[in-house]
Every structure is written in structure tokens, then in C-alpha cells.
């Protein structure tokens, strides 16, 4: 089953609509009209169940080696929730996610800022 669409993502105050552009058995993709932002939700089943949501973004930026030229650069941010096939309810898995989310976003995203700065 796919998410209700279109999704919308806000980056640096700009909200972008992401209509669904691809559906597979265990994966859906949502892409901006210009193709520079894509969200993928996927599921892998095996000895463990792995659920992933990934946001890929691209932009045009000055080439650091040739400042007069522009190049396309990209980055990704994603979460993976990895659970055994049995033993954790959805509510328990959600509680673990909320614990991590709360830690990362507390004090104005201080942990994420430190992580981006190379701290561990």
C-alpha cells in the first residue's frame, strides 16, 4: 500500500509537492516536478524486516575546482527501522523511533548539528 499523495516536503522554508512516480511490490517513489527531490519508501523482508524512508536531493552548485562552472551535486538523508519478524509490536517499534527522534531533535536539533559537524 502506498502513502496518500502527493506528499510534500519542506526544505529551508520551501515546500515541494512530491507526487508518486513509481510503484513496485515493496517500494514507492515520489518525485518533484523538476526531478531534484525524491522520496523513496521501501520494505525488505528476510531474516529481519527492514523499513526505509529516504529523501534524496540534488542542486546545481559552483564546482569547487572550477568556480566558473556549475555541477549537479546531491545528498541523501534516510532512516531505517530494522526489526525481527516477530517479537516487537508496531507500537513498541514506534516507541523506539520516538525515543531516537526525541534525542535527535531535542534542544533545537543539537545532536544532528553535532553529527553533521563530525562528532560521534
SULFENQUI-V25754 format. One record per helix or strand of 3 or more residues. SS is the DSSP state (a for helix, b for strand). FROM is the first residue (numbers start at 1). TO is the last residue. If there is no record, write none. Layout:
# SULFENQUI-V25754
SS_FROM_TO / SS_FROM_TO
This chain:
# SULFENQUI-V25754
b_7_11 / b_14_24 / b_27_31 / b_37_45 / b_48_62 / b_70_84 / a_90_116
